[in-house]
Each structure stands twice: as structure tokens, then as C-alpha cells.
Amino acid sequence: MSELIRYIAQNLVDHPDQVRVDIRDEDESFTYELRVAQEDLGKVIGKQGRTAKAIRSIMAASQTDDRRARLEIVEE
């Protein structure tokens, strides 16, 4: 899943070398922290959050286990 998130983000931003995905494994969920350059934050979020919502939808569709997956977008 982290490779998929990284691939999508790297194709959206101007600084693909600064894209990083960290995973926090919690009791009932996974939290994927997508880190991008400050200049690219708007490109990953999109207008009214549409791009971020689309990434989250792809995550939900490709989920294989019962644990919930969350996406947090963080600026570096």
C-alpha cells in the first residue's frame, strides 16, 4: 500500500524525490503518513480535498485485511 501511495504522490508533485510514506501500526488500524515538500502540499490535497479523497478511495478499494487504513498528509 505504501508503494502505491508513493507512486501516486510522486506523479502529482514537482519534487518527487522529497515524497516519503511512513507507516504507523496501531491496534486496530494503519496510519500512512504521506510527507511532501511544502510547495507540493496543495497538489497532493487538491481543490477542496478532491485529490486526497481520491487517494483515500483507492486505499479503501485495495485494502486486503479488516484493519482500517488512514492517510495523513504532512508537509516536510
HELIX and SHEET records of a PDB file:
HELIX    1   1 SER A    2  GLN A   10  1                                   9    
HELIX    2   2 PRO A   16  GLN A   18  5                                   3    
HELIX    3   3 GLN A   38  ASP A   40  5                                   3    
HELIX    4   4 LEU A   41  ILE A   45  1                                   5    
HELIX    5   5 LYS A   47  GLY A   49  5                                   3    
HELIX    6   6 ARG A   50  ALA A   61  1                                  12    
SHEET    1   A 3 ARG A  20  ASP A  25  0                                        
SHEET    2   A 3 SER A  29  VAL A  36 -1                                        
SHEET    3   A 3 ARG A  68  GLU A  75  1                                        
END                                                                             
